[in-house]
Amino acid sequence: MGAHEADQPEIIEYRLPHLSITALAWGDPAGRLALCLHGFPDSAWTWRHLGPALAARGFRVVAPFTRGYAPTAVPDDGDYHLGALAYDVLALHRALGAPRDAVLIGHDWGALTTNTVAAHPDCPFHRVASLAVPPIPAMRPRRGAGVGAYLRQLRFSWYILFNQLPGISERALDRLIPRLWHDWSPGYDADSDIAHALAALPTHAHRRAALSYYRAFARVAGKPPAPYTELHRHWDGAPRVPMLYLHGGADTTMHPAFTAGVRDVLTPSGGTCETLAGAGHFLHLEQPHDVARLIGDFFTGDAEQES
């Protein structure tokens, strides 16, 4: 098989008891499981570089289209709290045999989900990696950050408020998605990623689902329905397993003052963090070789580090 053929994923549907999930997959099915979670406005195709790179290091990489992103189903319960997103991950992990050495990787909303799973006392993943969104306890700015940091972050986060507008934001996604890609990773050719993101939101129901992640987060203090309640309790906790956190030095979605405490939060559980100079929000696409090396080394070197 040629290198290009090896990069092409399988497309697999997993019919879980509560939701039908479609995923891209790379590598030997007998390899060590790595689940990869995408964010917004994105799709599972965002892992098209990392998937083959980890597969070459012996992993079985499975990257689901998360709930509401086609071809994964729009969930019947219409719930998009972080507890629900974490529930999907754990259900997929069980469906894939619940391996104890599995690892979890998330970017953007996938990172928020990864952070929630990693904070759970019974997290089943051996190690995790989060990109672009650190654990909530690490997002509190250090003393002396100043009013300017808060005002700038408010300006960075305008789209979160816009996404709360029902109907209006759904209709605006054709314009909003290209703008966010160009603003968040300036200079990166995002045409194929934008096309994949829009293809994953083909109907009003899918668009409402993707935006409902933000709408549910605005009510994050609310109690989601069972069976998501207990998992949701940990959305703002510190990781209980070793975490690698990666952030783009040129990412404009979060003021640097709000990531200054990441290392302090990760160190107690054996984690670490790295900033990639010059990378924007979609750092795994802008600097794929560096990101694959850092993540692969963190996961494949864990036996030596913990021995």
Contacts in CASP RR format, 6 or more apart in sequence:
PFRMAT RR
TARGET T0000
AUTHOR 0000-0000-0000
METHOD contacts of the structure
MODEL  1
MGAHEADQPEIIEYRLPHLSITALAWGDPAGRLALCLHGFPDSAWTWRHL
GPALAARGFRVVAPFTRGYAPTAVPDDGDYHLGALAYDVLALHRALGAPR
DAVLIGHDWGALTTNTVAAHPDCPFHRVASLAVPPIPAMRPRRGAGVGAY
LRQLRFSWYILFNQLPGISERALDRLIPRLWHDWSPGYDADSDIAHALAA
LPTHAHRRAALSYYRAFARVAGKPPAPYTELHRHWDGAPRVPMLYLHGGA
DTTMHPAFTAGVRDVLTPSGGTCETLAGAGHFLHLEQPHDVARLIGDFFT
GDAEQES
6 26 0 8 1.000
6 52 0 8 1.000
6 55 0 8 1.000
6 56 0 8 1.000
7 26 0 8 1.000
7 48 0 8 1.000
7 52 0 8 1.000
9 24 0 8 1.000
9 25 0 8 1.000
9 26 0 8 1.000
9 48 0 8 1.000
9 51 0 8 1.000
9 63 0 8 1.000
10 24 0 8 1.000
10 25 0 8 1.000
10 26 0 8 1.000
11 22 0 8 1.000
11 23 0 8 1.000
11 24 0 8 1.000
11 25 0 8 1.000
12 22 0 8 1.000
12 23 0 8 1.000
12 24 0 8 1.000
12 25 0 8 1.000
12 62 0 8 1.000
13 20 0 8 1.000
13 21 0 8 1.000
13 22 0 8 1.000
13 23 0 8 1.000
13 71 0 8 1.000
14 20 0 8 1.000
14 21 0 8 1.000
14 22 0 8 1.000
14 23 0 8 1.000
14 64 0 8 1.000
14 92 0 8 1.000
14 95 0 8 1.000
16 88 0 8 1.000
16 91 0 8 1.000
16 92 0 8 1.000
16 95 0 8 1.000
17 91 0 8 1.000
18 75 0 8 1.000
18 87 0 8 1.000
18 91 0 8 1.000
19 67 0 8 1.000
19 72 0 8 1.000
19 73 0 8 1.000
19 75 0 8 1.000
19 88 0 8 1.000
19 91 0 8 1.000
20 72 0 8 1.000
20 73 0 8 1.000
21 64 0 8 1.000
21 65 0 8 1.000
21 67 0 8 1.000
21 72 0 8 1.000
21 73 0 8 1.000
21 88 0 8 1.000
21 92 0 8 1.000
22 64 0 8 1.000
22 65 0 8 1.000
22 71 0 8 1.000
22 72 0 8 1.000
23 44 0 8 1.000
23 62 0 8 1.000
23 63 0 8 1.000
23 64 0 8 1.000
23 65 0 8 1.000
23 92 0 8 1.000
24 44 0 8 1.000
24 45 0 8 1.000
24 47 0 8 1.000
24 48 0 8 1.000
24 62 0 8 1.000
24 63 0 8 1.000
25 60 0 8 1.000
25 61 0 8 1.000
25 62 0 8 1.000
25 63 0 8 1.000
26 51 0 8 1.000
26 52 0 8 1.000
26 54 0 8 1.000
26 55 0 8 1.000
26 60 0 8 1.000
26 61 0 8 1.000
27 52 0 8 1.000
27 55 0 8 1.000
27 58 0 8 1.000
27 59 0 8 1.000
27 60 0 8 1.000
27 61 0 8 1.000
28 55 0 8 1.000
28 58 0 8 1.000
28 60 0 8 1.000
29 60 0 8 1.000
30 60 0 8 1.000
31 58 0 8 1.000
31 59 0 8 1.000
31 60 0 8 1.000
32 58 0 8 1.000
32 59 0 8 1.000
32 60 0 8 1.000
32 99 0 8 1.000
32 101 0 8 1.000
32 102 0 8 1.000
32 103 0 8 1.000
32 299 0 8 1.000
33 59 0 8 1.000
33 60 0 8 1.000
33 62 0 8 1.000
33 93 0 8 1.000
33 96 0 8 1.000
33 99 0 8 1.000
33 101 0 8 1.000
33 102 0 8 1.000
33 103 0 8 1.000
34 51 0 8 1.000
34 54 0 8 1.000
34 59 0 8 1.000
34 60 0 8 1.000
34 61 0 8 1.000
34 62 0 8 1.000
34 102 0 8 1.000
34 103 0 8 1.000
34 104 0 8 1.000
34 105 0 8 1.000
34 299 0 8 1.000
35 62 0 8 1.000
35 63 0 8 1.000
35 64 0 8 1.000
35 89 0 8 1.000
35 92 0 8 1.000
35 93 0 8 1.000
35 102 0 8 1.000
35 103 0 8 1.000
35 104 0 8 1.000
35 105 0 8 1.000
35 125 0 8 1.000
36 44 0 8 1.000
36 47 0 8 1.000
36 50 0 8 1.000
36 51 0 8 1.000
36 61 0 8 1.000
36 62 0 8 1.000
36 63 0 8 1.000
36 105 0 8 1.000
36 106 0 8 1.000
37 63 0 8 1.000
37 64 0 8 1.000
37 66 0 8 1.000
37 89 0 8 1.000
37 104 0 8 1.000
37 105 0 8 1.000
37 106 0 8 1.000
37 107 0 8 1.000
37 109 0 8 1.000
37 110 0 8 1.000
37 111 0 8 1.000
37 113 0 8 1.000
37 114 0 8 1.000
38 44 0 8 1.000
38 46 0 8 1.000
38 47 0 8 1.000
38 63 0 8 1.000
38 65 0 8 1.000
38 66 0 8 1.000
38 69 0 8 1.000
38 106 0 8 1.000
38 107 0 8 1.000
38 108 0 8 1.000
38 109 0 8 1.000
38 110 0 8 1.000
39 46 0 8 1.000
39 66 0 8 1.000
39 106 0 8 1.000
39 107 0 8 1.000
39 108 0 8 1.000
39 109 0 8 1.000
39 110 0 8 1.000
39 111 0 8 1.000
40 108 0 8 1.000
40 109 0 8 1.000
40 210 0 8 1.000
40 213 0 8 1.000
40 214 0 8 1.000
41 173 0 8 1.000
41 176 0 8 1.000
41 177 0 8 1.000
41 180 0 8 1.000
41 181 0 8 1.000
41 194 0 8 1.000
41 197 0 8 1.000
41 201 0 8 1.000
41 210 0 8 1.000
42 107 0 8 1.000
42 108 0 8 1.000
42 193 0 8 1.000
42 196 0 8 1.000
42 197 0 8 1.000
42 282 0 8 1.000
43 65 0 8 1.000
43 69 0 8 1.000
43 193 0 8 1.000
43 196 0 8 1.000
43 197 0 8 1.000
43 199 0 8 1.000
43 200 0 8 1.000
44 63 0 8 1.000
44 64 0 8 1.000
44 65 0 8 1.000
44 69 0 8 1.000
44 200 0 8 1.000
45 192 0 8 1.000
45 193 0 8 1.000
45 196 0 8 1.000
46 63 0 8 1.000
46 107 0 8 1.000
46 193 0 8 1.000
46 196 0 8 1.000
46 282 0 8 1.000
46 284 0 8 1.000
46 285 0 8 1.000
47 61 0 8 1.000
47 63 0 8 1.000
47 105 0 8 1.000
47 284 0 8 1.000
49 284 0 8 1.000
49 285 0 8 1.000
49 288 0 8 1.000
49 292 0 8 1.000
50 61 0 8 1.000
50 105 0 8 1.000
50 284 0 8 1.000
50 288 0 8 1.000
50 291 0 8 1.000
50 292 0 8 1.000
50 295 0 8 1.000
51 59 0 8 1.000
51 61 0 8 1.000
51 63 0 8 1.000
53 288 0 8 1.000
53 289 0 8 1.000
53 292 0 8 1.000
53 296 0 8 1.000
54 61 0 8 1.000
54 292 0 8 1.000
54 295 0 8 1.000
54 296 0 8 1.000
54 299 0 8 1.000
55 61 0 8 1.000
57 296 0 8 1.000
57 300 0 8 1.000
59 103 0 8 1.000
59 299 0 8 1.000
62 92 0 8 1.000
62 96 0 8 1.000
64 72 0 8 1.000
64 88 0 8 1.000
64 92 0 8 1.000
65 71 0 8 1.000
65 72 0 8 1.000
65 200 0 8 1.000
66 72 0 8 1.000
66 85 0 8 1.000
66 88 0 8 1.000
66 109 0 8 1.000
66 110 0 8 1.000
66 113 0 8 1.000
67 73 0 8 1.000
67 74 0 8 1.000
67 75 0 8 1.000
67 80 0 8 1.000
67 84 0 8 1.000
67 85 0 8 1.000
67 88 0 8 1.000
67 209 0 8 1.000
68 74 0 8 1.000
68 75 0 8 1.000
68 205 0 8 1.000
68 206 0 8 1.000
68 209 0 8 1.000
68 210 0 8 1.000
69 200 0 8 1.000
69 201 0 8 1.000
69 206 0 8 1.000
69 209 0 8 1.000
69 210 0 8 1.000
70 199 0 8 1.000
70 200 0 8 1.000
70 201 0 8 1.000
70 202 0 8 1.000
70 203 0 8 1.000
70 206 0 8 1.000
74 205 0 8 1.000
74 206 0 8 1.000
74 209 0 8 1.000
75 84 0 8 1.000
75 209 0 8 1.000
77 84 0 8 1.000
77 225 0 8 1.000
78 209 0 8 1.000
78 212 0 8 1.000
79 216 0 8 1.000
79 224 0 8 1.000
79 225 0 8 1.000
79 228 0 8 1.000
80 209 0 8 1.000
80 212 0 8 1.000
80 213 0 8 1.000
80 215 0 8 1.000
80 216 0 8 1.000
81 216 0 8 1.000
81 217 0 8 1.000
81 220 0 8 1.000
81 222 0 8 1.000
81 224 0 8 1.000
81 228 0 8 1.000
81 232 0 8 1.000
81 235 0 8 1.000
82 112 0 8 1.000
82 113 0 8 1.000
82 116 0 8 1.000
82 216 0 8 1.000
82 217 0 8 1.000
82 220 0 8 1.000
82 231 0 8 1.000
82 232 0 8 1.000
82 235 0 8 1.000
83 116 0 8 1.000
83 224 0 8 1.000
83 228 0 8 1.000
83 229 0 8 1.000
83 231 0 8 1.000
83 232 0 8 1.000
83 235 0 8 1.000
84 216 0 8 1.000
84 224 0 8 1.000
84 228 0 8 1.000
84 232 0 8 1.000
85 109 0 8 1.000
85 110 0 8 1.000
85 112 0 8 1.000
85 113 0 8 1.000
85 116 0 8 1.000
85 213 0 8 1.000
86 113 0 8 1.000
86 116 0 8 1.000
86 117 0 8 1.000
86 120 0 8 1.000
86 228 0 8 1.000
86 231 0 8 1.000
86 232 0 8 1.000
86 234 0 8 1.000
87 227 0 8 1.000
87 228 0 8 1.000
87 231 0 8 1.000
89 104 0 8 1.000
89 113 0 8 1.000
89 114 0 8 1.000
89 117 0 8 1.000
90 117 0 8 1.000
90 124 0 8 1.000
90 231 0 8 1.000
93 99 0 8 1.000
93 102 0 8 1.000
93 124 0 8 1.000
93 125 0 8 1.000
96 102 0 8 1.000
98 124 0 8 1.000
100 124 0 8 1.000
100 126 0 8 1.000
101 126 0 8 1.000
102 124 0 8 1.000
102 125 0 8 1.000
102 126 0 8 1.000
103 125 0 8 1.000
103 126 0 8 1.000
103 127 0 8 1.000
103 128 0 8 1.000
103 129 0 8 1.000
103 299 0 8 1.000
104 114 0 8 1.000
104 117 0 8 1.000
104 118 0 8 1.000
104 125 0 8 1.000
104 128 0 8 1.000
104 129 0 8 1.000
105 114 0 8 1.000
105 128 0 8 1.000
105 129 0 8 1.000
105 130 0 8 1.000
105 131 0 8 1.000
105 295 0 8 1.000
106 113 0 8 1.000
106 114 0 8 1.000
106 128 0 8 1.000
106 129 0 8 1.000
106 130 0 8 1.000
106 131 0 8 1.000
107 130 0 8 1.000
107 131 0 8 1.000
107 132 0 8 1.000
107 133 0 8 1.000
107 282 0 8 1.000
107 284 0 8 1.000
108 131 0 8 1.000
108 132 0 8 1.000
108 133 0 8 1.000
108 281 0 8 1.000
109 133 0 8 1.000
109 213 0 8 1.000
110 130 0 8 1.000
110 133 0 8 1.000
111 130 0 8 1.000
111 131 0 8 1.000
111 132 0 8 1.000
111 133 0 8 1.000
111 134 0 8 1.000
112 133 0 8 1.000
112 235 0 8 1.000
114 128 0 8 1.000
114 129 0 8 1.000
114 130 0 8 1.000
115 130 0 8 1.000
115 133 0 8 1.000
115 134 0 8 1.000
115 135 0 8 1.000
115 136 0 8 1.000
115 235 0 8 1.000
115 237 0 8 1.000
115 239 0 8 1.000
115 243 0 8 1.000
116 231 0 8 1.000
116 232 0 8 1.000
116 234 0 8 1.000
116 235 0 8 1.000
117 123 0 8 1.000
117 125 0 8 1.000
117 128 0 8 1.000
117 231 0 8 1.000
118 125 0 8 1.000
118 128 0 8 1.000
118 130 0 8 1.000
118 135 0 8 1.000
118 239 0 8 1.000
118 240 0 8 1.000
118 241 0 8 1.000
118 243 0 8 1.000
119 135 0 8 1.000
119 234 0 8 1.000
119 235 0 8 1.000
119 236 0 8 1.000
119 237 0 8 1.000
119 238 0 8 1.000
119 239 0 8 1.000
119 240 0 8 1.000
120 231 0 8 1.000
120 234 0 8 1.000
120 240 0 8 1.000
121 234 0 8 1.000
121 240 0 8 1.000
123 239 0 8 1.000
123 240 0 8 1.000
123 241 0 8 1.000
125 241 0 8 1.000
126 241 0 8 1.000
126 302 0 8 1.000
127 241 0 8 1.000
127 242 0 8 1.000
127 243 0 8 1.000
127 244 0 8 1.000
127 298 0 8 1.000
127 299 0 8 1.000
127 302 0 8 1.000
128 239 0 8 1.000
128 241 0 8 1.000
128 242 0 8 1.000
128 243 0 8 1.000
128 244 0 8 1.000
129 243 0 8 1.000
129 244 0 8 1.000
129 245 0 8 1.000
129 246 0 8 1.000
129 295 0 8 1.000
129 298 0 8 1.000
129 299 0 8 1.000
130 243 0 8 1.000
130 244 0 8 1.000
130 245 0 8 1.000
130 246 0 8 1.000
131 245 0 8 1.000
131 246 0 8 1.000
131 247 0 8 1.000
131 283 0 8 1.000
131 284 0 8 1.000
131 291 0 8 1.000
132 246 0 8 1.000
132 247 0 8 1.000
132 248 0 8 1.000
132 251 0 8 1.000
132 253 0 8 1.000
132 254 0 8 1.000
132 281 0 8 1.000
132 282 0 8 1.000
132 283 0 8 1.000
133 254 0 8 1.000
134 245 0 8 1.000
134 247 0 8 1.000
134 259 0 8 1.000
134 262 0 8 1.000
134 265 0 8 1.000
134 273 0 8 1.000
135 237 0 8 1.000
135 238 0 8 1.000
135 239 0 8 1.000
135 243 0 8 1.000
135 245 0 8 1.000
135 262 0 8 1.000
135 265 0 8 1.000
135 266 0 8 1.000
136 235 0 8 1.000
136 236 0 8 1.000
136 237 0 8 1.000
137 236 0 8 1.000
137 237 0 8 1.000
137 238 0 8 1.000
137 265 0 8 1.000
138 238 0 8 1.000
138 245 0 8 1.000
138 259 0 8 1.000
138 261 0 8 1.000
138 262 0 8 1.000
138 264 0 8 1.000
138 265 0 8 1.000
138 266 0 8 1.000
139 254 0 8 1.000
139 258 0 8 1.000
139 259 0 8 1.000
140 258 0 8 1.000
140 261 0 8 1.000
141 149 0 8 1.000
141 150 0 8 1.000
141 255 0 8 1.000
141 257 0 8 1.000
141 258 0 8 1.000
141 260 0 8 1.000
142 257 0 8 1.000
142 260 0 8 1.000
142 261 0 8 1.000
145 257 0 8 1.000
145 260 0 8 1.000
146 257 0 8 1.000
149 255 0 8 1.000
149 257 0 8 1.000
149 258 0 8 1.000
152 255 0 8 1.000
153 254 0 8 1.000
153 255 0 8 1.000
153 257 0 8 1.000
153 258 0 8 1.000
156 252 0 8 1.000
156 253 0 8 1.000
156 254 0 8 1.000
156 255 0 8 1.000
157 253 0 8 1.000
159 176 0 8 1.000
159 180 0 8 1.000
160 214 0 8 1.000
162 169 0 8 1.000
162 172 0 8 1.000
162 176 0 8 1.000
163 169 0 8 1.000
163 211 0 8 1.000
163 214 0 8 1.000
163 215 0 8 1.000
164 214 0 8 1.000
164 215 0 8 1.000
164 218 0 8 1.000
166 208 0 8 1.000
166 215 0 8 1.000
167 208 0 8 1.000
169 176 0 8 1.000
169 211 0 8 1.000
170 204 0 8 1.000
170 207 0 8 1.000
170 208 0 8 1.000
170 211 0 8 1.000
173 198 0 8 1.000
173 201 0 8 1.000
173 207 0 8 1.000
173 210 0 8 1.000
173 211 0 8 1.000
174 198 0 8 1.000
177 194 0 8 1.000
177 197 0 8 1.000
177 198 0 8 1.000
178 190 0 8 1.000
178 194 0 8 1.000
181 188 0 8 1.000
181 190 0 8 1.000
181 193 0 8 1.000
181 194 0 8 1.000
181 197 0 8 1.000
181 282 0 8 1.000
182 190 0 8 1.000
183 252 0 8 1.000
184 251 0 8 1.000
184 252 0 8 1.000
184 253 0 8 1.000
184 280 0 8 1.000
184 281 0 8 1.000
184 282 0 8 1.000
185 279 0 8 1.000
185 280 0 8 1.000
185 281 0 8 1.000
185 282 0 8 1.000
185 285 0 8 1.000
185 286 0 8 1.000
186 250 0 8 1.000
186 280 0 8 1.000
188 280 0 8 1.000
188 282 0 8 1.000
188 285 0 8 1.000
188 286 0 8 1.000
190 282 0 8 1.000
190 285 0 8 1.000
193 282 0 8 1.000
193 285 0 8 1.000
200 206 0 8 1.000
200 210 0 8 1.000
201 207 0 8 1.000
201 210 0 8 1.000
216 224 0 8 1.000
220 235 0 8 1.000
223 229 0 8 1.000
223 232 0 8 1.000
224 232 0 8 1.000
238 265 0 8 1.000
238 268 0 8 1.000
238 269 0 8 1.000
239 265 0 8 1.000
239 266 0 8 1.000
239 269 0 8 1.000
239 271 0 8 1.000
240 269 0 8 1.000
241 269 0 8 1.000
242 266 0 8 1.000
242 269 0 8 1.000
242 270 0 8 1.000
242 271 0 8 1.000
242 298 0 8 1.000
242 302 0 8 1.000
243 266 0 8 1.000
243 269 0 8 1.000
243 270 0 8 1.000
243 271 0 8 1.000
244 271 0 8 1.000
244 272 0 8 1.000
244 273 0 8 1.000
244 274 0 8 1.000
244 294 0 8 1.000
244 295 0 8 1.000
244 298 0 8 1.000
245 262 0 8 1.000
245 266 0 8 1.000
245 271 0 8 1.000
245 272 0 8 1.000
245 273 0 8 1.000
245 274 0 8 1.000
246 273 0 8 1.000
246 274 0 8 1.000
246 275 0 8 1.000
246 276 0 8 1.000
246 283 0 8 1.000
246 284 0 8 1.000
246 291 0 8 1.000
246 294 0 8 1.000
246 295 0 8 1.000
247 254 0 8 1.000
247 259 0 8 1.000
247 262 0 8 1.000
247 273 0 8 1.000
247 274 0 8 1.000
247 275 0 8 1.000
247 276 0 8 1.000
247 283 0 8 1.000
248 275 0 8 1.000
248 276 0 8 1.000
248 277 0 8 1.000
248 278 0 8 1.000
248 279 0 8 1.000
248 280 0 8 1.000
248 281 0 8 1.000
248 283 0 8 1.000
249 256 0 8 1.000
249 275 0 8 1.000
249 276 0 8 1.000
249 277 0 8 1.000
249 278 0 8 1.000
249 279 0 8 1.000
249 280 0 8 1.000
250 277 0 8 1.000
250 278 0 8 1.000
250 279 0 8 1.000
250 280 0 8 1.000
251 279 0 8 1.000
251 280 0 8 1.000
251 281 0 8 1.000
251 283 0 8 1.000
252 280 0 8 1.000
252 281 0 8 1.000
253 281 0 8 1.000
262 273 0 8 1.000
263 272 0 8 1.000
263 273 0 8 1.000
266 272 0 8 1.000
266 273 0 8 1.000
272 298 0 8 1.000
274 294 0 8 1.000
276 283 0 8 1.000
276 287 0 8 1.000
276 290 0 8 1.000
276 291 0 8 1.000
278 286 0 8 1.000
278 287 0 8 1.000
279 286 0 8 1.000
279 287 0 8 1.000
280 286 0 8 1.000
283 291 0 8 1.000
284 291 0 8 1.000
284 292 0 8 1.000
END
